[in-house]
């Protein structure tokens, strides 16, 4: 009875409401503890960090807290990492009048095609209106006007209001589109206008294609908006975006973490200095040399202490086109290639037991239908490999994922996206890129400022409209990994690190990522290294 009163007093002292069943459950656990006071203190601290305002603690919440605190180091290391499929992510839509996001639906309806561009625009617009340059901007949506801080700088003008707002310089937020007449227009939610840039126009960093949202400084002359300056919308740090929406979990749709819980998570993350991720792209499994180098890489990594927490294999997983024609990689051979990789993995039980291993398909792997996000590689190609591995090593953590997919590691959000972004963006660019930045730097700025992995119109890169939110980069993730058929690069912008591991098939290059330090280490296996290793 005394123990029960102490538990109830602890809940009251910490400002938590509790059900009698939860008190009974906690009492039965604490009876067996040698140091009752310390155990109760740890459990209360855990409950307080996770409890939402007004939440009543029940038996299930207590059970989860006790299970979490009783995990050993290996449990914690494995539980710190989660892989989120694009089709598992919640969809959020922006409510203009309430200035907040709410959960939407993935149902494919006739409205979705127009809605997904609308949602892209509103996401950028609400971010821009918080920026110090435009936070005084009054903008209109339907009949509703949104007013910001009157002491700040510039005002955004709706396109439909350009002709009636007088002469002089205007600032317009719009989407670059090419209409049926072949001309470029700038379009917002209420109208469109012919668009051109002056001969001396200042075009900011980025690679601008159709579908990009831009801010234009210019004048309306003979019904054409002539730009003197054009740039991508200013972005904002991840913490600022999360703060604007009450810490909303855009990745998994869970309850927001308290600030104390987030700080503790970040401390544990930074303390895990031995954690390493190994990332490879263009892993062509129909190439014997590729399999040989993978085996050598596993051999080296199996001697690490600790073993790398994560191996990321990005496609395309075949060098030859997939198909049943001459010179192509057929379905049976494609499946057999994965079985060969599975046989290699069985030689390294430490990796199978202690590492997460994920496979992310490339644009030319089977099963995608040419759309993004695309689903994982179909089971028919992977069931033989997975069956053997499950039988020989039941605890193996191997997952075939969508493209893109996301990795959550403690507090970090990491996006994995195998796509030839640089060549596609350069091919469809409407204006020469800014020469003050390298091509990778222009790409990174575009992705970050557009808050989207692939801001193209549907005819240049078809999108599953109902799942366009899975391509969003808002709030900014900590890391974006582009499996681009391009040289290795790393560039950090506004707190988001974007890197490309290079093509493993081309020169056996890859990346070793240390999440505790957010450090990218470019690596390469020498061509002469272990060339004679049997596969």
C-alpha positions in Angstrom: 0.0 0.0 0.0 2.9 2.3 0.8 4.5 1.6 -2.6 1.3 2.4 -4.4 1.0 5.8 -2.6 4.5 6.7 -3.5 3.8 5.9 -7.2 0.7 8.1 -7.1 2.6 10.9 -5.4 5.3 10.7 -8.1 2.7 11.1 -10.9 1.1 14.1 -9.1 4.5 15.7 -8.5 5.4 15.4 -12.2 2.0 16.9 -13.2 0.8 13.7 -14.9 -2.7 12.2 -14.8 -2.8 8.4 -14.5 -5.3 5.5 -14.6 -5.5 3.1 -11.7 -4.5 0.2 -14.0 -1.2 2.0 -14.9 -0.4 2.4 -11.2 -1.0 -1.3 -10.6 1.2 -2.3 -13.5 4.0 0.0 -12.3 3.6 -1.3 -8.7 4.0 -5.0 -9.9 7.2 -4.1 -11.7 8.8 -2.0 -9.0 8.3 -4.7 -6.3 11.2 -6.6 -7.8 13.6 -3.7 -8.0 16.4 -3.4 -5.5 16.7 0.4 -5.9 13.0 1.3 -6.0 13.5 5.1 -5.9 16.0 5.2 -8.7 13.9 2.9 -11.0 10.8 5.1 -10.3 12.7 8.3 -11.1 13.9 6.9 -14.4 10.4 5.7 -15.4 8.8 9.0 -14.5 11.4 11.0 -16.5 10.7 8.8 -19.5 6.9 9.2 -19.2 7.1 12.9 -18.7 9.3 13.4 -21.8 6.8 11.5 -24.0 3.5 12.6 -22.5 1.4 15.1 -24.5 -0.5 17.9 -22.8 -3.6 16.6 -21.1 -2.8 12.9 -21.8 -3.9 10.4 -19.2 -1.2 7.7 -18.7 -2.6 4.2 -19.1 -1.2 0.7 -18.7 0.0 0.5 -22.3 2.1 3.8 -22.0 3.7 2.5 -18.8 4.5 -0.9 -20.5 6.2 0.9 -23.4 8.3 3.1 -21.1 9.5 0.1 -19.1 10.3 -1.8 -22.2 12.3 1.1 -23.6 14.3 1.5 -20.4 15.1 -2.2 -20.1 16.7 -2.5 -23.5 20.3 -3.4 -23.7 22.9 -1.5 -25.8 22.4 -3.7 -28.8 18.6 -3.2 -28.6 19.1 0.5 -28.4 21.5 0.5 -31.4 19.1 -1.4 -33.6 16.0 0.5 -32.4 17.7 3.8 -33.2 17.3 3.3 -36.9 14.1 3.0 -38.9 13.5 2.8 -42.7 10.4 4.6 -43.9 8.9 3.7 -47.3 7.5 6.5 -49.5 4.1 4.9 -49.4 4.1 4.7 -45.6 4.6 8.5 -45.2 1.5 10.6 -44.2 0.2 13.2 -46.6 -0.3 16.7 -45.3 -2.2 19.6 -46.8 -1.9 23.3 -45.9 -5.0 25.1 -44.6 -4.5 28.8 -45.6 -7.1 30.3 -43.2 -5.7 28.4 -40.1 -2.1 28.6 -41.3 -1.4 25.0 -40.4 -1.0 21.6 -42.0 -3.5 18.8 -41.5 -3.5 15.2 -42.6 -4.7 14.6 -46.1 -5.5 11.5 -48.1 -3.6 9.3 -50.6 -6.9 8.5 -52.4 -6.5 9.1 -56.2 -9.3 11.4 -57.4 -9.8 13.6 -60.3 -8.9 16.6 -58.2 -5.4 15.2 -57.3 -3.7 16.4 -60.5 -4.5 20.0 -59.8 -4.1 19.7 -56.1 -0.6 18.4 -56.0 0.7 21.6 -57.8 -1.5 23.7 -55.5 0.0 22.0 -52.5 3.6 22.6 -53.8 2.8 26.3 -54.3 1.1 26.8 -50.9 4.0 25.0 -49.1 6.5 27.5 -50.6 4.2 30.5 -50.2 3.7 30.0 -46.4 7.4 29.6 -46.0 8.2 32.7 -48.0 5.7 34.8 -46.1 7.6 34.0 -42.9 10.9 35.2 -44.3 12.1 38.6 -43.1 12.2 40.0 -46.7 8.5 39.2 -47.4 6.8 38.8 -44.0 4.9 42.1 -44.6 3.6 40.6 -47.8 -0.2 40.6 -48.2 -1.3 37.8 -50.4 -4.8 36.6 -51.5 -6.2 33.1 -51.7 -9.7 33.1 -53.0 -11.4 35.9 -50.9 -9.1 35.5 -48.0 -6.1 37.8 -47.4 -3.1 36.8 -45.4 -1.2 39.6 -43.8 2.3 39.4 -42.3 4.6 41.7 -40.4 4.0 45.3 -41.5 7.6 46.4 -40.5 9.4 44.0 -43.0 10.5 44.6 -46.6 8.7 43.6 -49.8 5.2 42.8 -50.8 4.2 39.9 -53.1 1.8 40.8 -55.9 -0.7 38.3 -57.2 -0.5 37.8 -61.0 -4.2 38.7 -61.5 -3.5 42.1 -59.8 -0.4 43.1 -61.9 -2.3 45.2 -64.4 -4.3 47.0 -61.7 -1.6 47.6 -59.2 0.1 50.5 -60.9 3.4 51.0 -62.6 6.7 50.2 -61.0 8.6 47.2 -59.8 6.6 44.2 -58.6 7.6 41.0 -56.7 5.8 37.9 -57.9 5.9 34.3 -56.6 5.0 31.9 -59.4 5.6 28.7 -61.3 7.5 28.6 -64.5 5.3 26.9 -67.2 5.5 26.5 -71.0 2.0 26.9 -72.6 0.7 25.4 -75.8 1.9 28.5 -77.7 5.5 27.5 -76.8 6.1 30.6 -74.7 7.1 30.7 -71.0 4.6 31.9 -68.5 4.6 32.6 -64.8 1.6 31.1 -63.1 0.2 31.3 -59.5 -3.1 30.0 -58.1 -5.1 32.9 -59.5 -3.7 33.6 -63.0 -0.8 33.5 -65.4 1.3 36.0 -67.4 3.7 35.9 -70.3 7.2 35.9 -68.9 10.6 37.0 -70.2 13.9 38.1 -68.7 15.8 41.3 -69.6 19.1 41.1 -71.3 20.8 42.3 -68.1 18.7 40.1 -65.8 20.3 38.8 -62.6 19.4 35.1 -62.4 20.2 33.6 -59.0 21.8 30.2 -58.3 20.0 27.1 -59.4 18.9 25.1 -62.4 15.5 26.5 -63.5 13.2 24.2 -65.4 9.4 24.1 -66.0 7.7 23.4 -62.7 10.2 25.5 -60.6 8.7 28.1 -58.3 10.5 31.4 -58.5 10.4 34.9 -57.1 10.6 37.5 -59.8 11.4 41.2 -59.5 10.2 43.0 -62.6 7.8 45.2 -64.4 4.7 44.5 -66.5 5.3 45.9 -70.0 2.7 45.3 -72.8 1.2 42.4 -70.8 4.6 40.7 -70.4 6.3 40.4 -67.1 9.9 41.4 -67.7 12.2 40.1 -65.0 15.2 42.1 -63.8 15.9 39.5 -61.1 14.8 35.9 -60.8 15.7 33.5 -58.0 14.4 30.5 -56.1 12.4 31.3 -52.9 14.4 31.8 -49.8 14.5 28.7 -47.6 14.5 28.3 -43.8 16.3 26.0 -41.4 14.6 22.7 -40.3 14.1 23.9 -36.7 12.3 27.0 -37.8 9.9 25.0 -40.1 9.2 22.5 -37.3 8.7 25.3 -34.8 6.2 27.0 -37.1 4.0 23.9 -37.1 4.3 22.8 -33.4 6.9 20.1 -34.1 4.6 18.2 -36.5 6.1 14.8 -37.5 5.9 15.0 -41.3 7.9 11.8 -41.7 5.8 9.3 -39.7 2.8 11.2 -38.4 3.5 10.5 -34.8 3.0 12.8 -31.8 5.6 15.6 -31.6 8.7 15.0 -29.4 9.0 17.4 -26.5 12.1 19.7 -26.6 13.6 17.7 -23.7 13.1 14.4 -25.4 14.6 15.8 -28.7 17.7 17.1 -26.8 18.2 13.7 -25.1 17.9 12.0 -28.5 20.5 14.3 -30.0 22.9 13.7 -27.1 22.7 9.9 -27.6 23.1 10.3 -31.3 26.3 12.4 -30.9 27.7 10.0 -28.4 27.4 7.1 -30.8 30.7 8.1 -32.5 31.4 4.6 -33.8 28.3 4.4 -36.0 28.9 4.3 -39.8 26.7 4.0 -42.8 28.1 2.5 -46.1 26.4 3.9 -49.2 26.8 2.5 -52.8 25.0 3.6 -56.0 24.8 1.9 -59.5 25.4 -1.5 -58.0 25.2 -3.6 -61.2 24.8 -7.2 -59.9 25.2 -8.6 -63.4 28.8 -7.5 -63.4 31.2 -10.1 -61.8 33.7 -7.4 -60.9 31.0 -5.6 -58.9 30.1 -8.7 -56.9 33.8 -9.3 -56.2 34.3 -5.8 -54.9 31.2 -6.0 -52.7 32.6 -9.2 -51.2 35.8 -7.4 -50.5 34.0 -4.5 -48.9 32.0 -6.8 -46.7 35.2 -8.5 -45.6 36.8 -5.2 -44.6 33.6 -3.9 -42.9 33.1 -7.2 -40.9 36.4 -6.4 -39.1 35.2 -3.0 -37.9 34.3 -2.5 -34.3 31.4 -1.7 -34.2 30.1 -3.1 -37.5 28.5 -0.4 -39.8 24.9 0.2 -38.7 23.6 0.5 -42.2 24.4 -0.6 -45.8 22.5 1.2 -48.5 22.6 -0.3 -52.0 21.1 1.9 -54.7 20.2 0.8 -58.3 20.1 0.4 -61.1 21.0 -3.2 -60.2 21.8 -4.3 -63.7 24.2 -2.8 -66.2 22.2 -4.0 -69.2 18.6 -3.0 -69.9 16.0 -5.1 -68.1 14.0 -7.2 -70.6 13.9 -10.5 -72.5 15.4 -9.3 -75.7 18.9 -9.9 -77.0 21.6 -8.1 -74.9 19.1 -7.6 -72.1 18.9 -8.9 -68.5 16.0 -11.2 -68.3 13.7 -11.8 -65.2 15.4 -15.1 -64.3 18.9 -13.7 -64.5 17.8 -10.6 -62.6 16.5 -12.8 -59.7 19.6 -15.0 -59.8 21.9 -11.9 -59.4 20.3 -11.1 -56.1 20.7 -14.8 -55.0 24.4 -14.5 -55.7 24.6 -11.4 -53.5 22.7 -13.3 -50.8 25.3 -16.1 -51.0 28.0 -13.5 -50.4 26.1 -12.1 -47.5 26.0 -15.5 -45.8 29.8 -15.5 -45.5 29.5 -12.5 -43.2 27.2 -13.4 -40.3 28.3 -10.4 -38.2 27.0 -8.0 -40.8 23.7 -9.9 -41.2 23.2 -9.9 -37.4 24.2 -6.4 -36.5 23.5 -4.2 -39.6 20.5 -3.0 -41.5 20.8 -3.6 -45.2 18.4 -1.8 -47.6 18.0 -1.9 -51.4 16.6 1.1 -53.2 15.7 0.6 -56.9 17.0 2.9 -59.6 15.0 4.4 -62.5 15.6 1.4 -64.8 15.0 -1.4 -62.4 11.8 -3.5 -63.0 8.5 -2.7 -61.4 8.5 1.1 -61.4 6.3 1.9 -64.4 8.3 5.0 -65.0 6.7 6.9 -62.1 8.0 8.4 -58.9 7.8 7.6 -56.1 8.2 4.0 -57.3 7.6 0.9 -55.3 10.2 -1.6 -54.2 11.6 -4.2 -56.5 8.8 -6.9 -56.9 9.0 -9.9 -54.6 9.2 -12.3 -57.5 12.8 -11.1 -58.0 13.9 -11.2 -54.3 12.0 -14.0 -52.6 14.6 -16.6 -53.4 17.4 -14.5 -51.8 15.3 -13.5 -48.8 14.1 -17.1 -48.2 17.6 -18.4 -47.9 18.8 -15.6 -45.7 15.8 -15.9 -43.4 16.4 -19.6 -43.0 20.1 -19.3 -42.4 20.0 -16.0 -40.3 16.5 -15.3 -39.0 17.6 -12.1 -37.3 18.9 -10.5 -40.6 17.5 -7.0 -41.1 17.2 -6.7 -44.9 14.6 -4.5 -46.6 13.7 -3.7 -50.2 12.4 -0.2 -50.2 10.7 2.3 -52.4 12.4 5.1 -54.3 12.7 7.5 -52.6 12.8 6.2 -49.1 13.9 7.7 -45.8 16.0 6.6 -42.9 15.4 8.0 -39.4 18.5 7.7 -37.2 17.8 9.0 -33.7 17.0 12.7 -34.6 18.3 12.6 -38.1 16.2 12.4 -41.3 18.0 11.0 -44.3 16.5 10.9 -47.8 17.7 8.2 -50.3 16.9 9.0 -53.9 18.6 7.2 -56.8 17.9 9.4 -59.8 20.0 11.1 -62.5 19.0 14.5 -61.4 21.9 16.5 -62.9 21.6 15.3 -66.5 17.8 15.6 -66.4 17.8 19.2 -64.9 20.4 20.4 -67.3 18.6 18.9 -70.3 15.4 20.7 -69.4 16.9 24.0 -68.1 15.1 27.1 -69.4 18.0 29.5 -68.6 21.8 29.1 -68.4 22.9 28.2 -64.9 24.7 30.6 -62.6 28.4 30.3 -63.3 29.4 31.4 -59.9 28.4 27.9 -58.6 29.4 24.5 -59.7 26.8 22.2 -61.3 26.3 20.2 -58.1 26.0 23.4 -56.0 23.3 24.7 -58.4 21.5 21.4 -58.1 21.6 21.3 -54.3 20.3 24.9 -54.0 17.5 24.0 -56.4 16.4 21.0 -54.4 16.6 22.8 -51.0 14.9 26.0 -52.1 12.2 24.2 -54.1 11.6 21.9 -51.1 11.1 19.0 -53.5 13.2 16.2 -54.9 11.9 16.5 -58.5 10.2 19.8 -59.3 9.5 18.9 -62.9 6.2 19.1 -64.8 4.5 15.7 -65.4 5.5 15.4 -69.0 9.2 15.4 -68.2 9.1 13.3 -65.0 5.8 11.5 -64.3 4.8 11.5 -60.7 2.2 9.5 -58.7 0.2 12.5 -57.9 -1.4 11.1 -54.8 2.0 10.5 -53.3 3.8 13.7 -54.3 4.2 14.6 -50.6 6.7 11.7 -50.4 9.0 13.8 -52.6 8.8 16.8 -50.4 11.9 18.2 -48.7 9.9 20.2 -46.1 10.9 20.5 -43.4 14.5 20.2 -44.7 16.0 16.8 -43.9 19.4 16.6 -42.4 20.8 14.6 -45.4 19.8 13.9 -49.0 21.7 11.1 -50.8 21.4 11.3 -54.6 22.3 8.2 -56.5 23.3 10.2 -59.5 25.4 8.9 -62.4 27.8 11.7 -61.7 31.1 12.3 -59.9 31.2 12.2 -56.1 30.2 15.5 -54.5 29.1 16.9 -51.2 27.5 20.3 -50.5 25.8 21.7 -47.4 23.2 24.4 -47.7 21.0 25.8 -45.0 21.8 22.9 -42.7 21.0 20.2 -45.3 23.9 18.1 -46.5 23.5 16.6 -50.0 26.0 14.1 -51.3 26.5 11.7 -54.2 28.5 8.5 -53.6 29.5 8.2 -57.2 29.0 5.1 -59.4 30.2 1.9 -57.8 30.0 0.1 -61.1 32.2 2.7 -62.8 35.1 3.0 -60.4 34.1 1.2 -57.2 33.5 4.5 -55.4 31.2 4.8 -52.4 30.6 6.8 -49.3 31.2 6.1 -45.6 28.9 8.4 -43.5 29.4 9.0 -39.8 26.1 10.3 -38.5 27.4 11.4 -35.1 29.6 14.0 -36.7 27.5 14.3 -39.9 30.8 13.6 -41.7 30.9 12.3 -45.3 34.0 10.3 -46.3 34.5 9.6 -50.0 36.0 6.2 -50.5 37.0 4.0 -53.4 38.2 0.4 -53.8 41.3 0.1 -55.9 40.7 -1.8 -59.1 43.7 -4.1 -58.3 42.4 -4.8 -54.8 41.3 -8.4 -54.4 40.6 -8.9 -58.1 41.0 -12.6 -57.8 38.5 -13.1 -54.9 36.1 -15.9 -55.7 32.4 -15.0 -55.7 
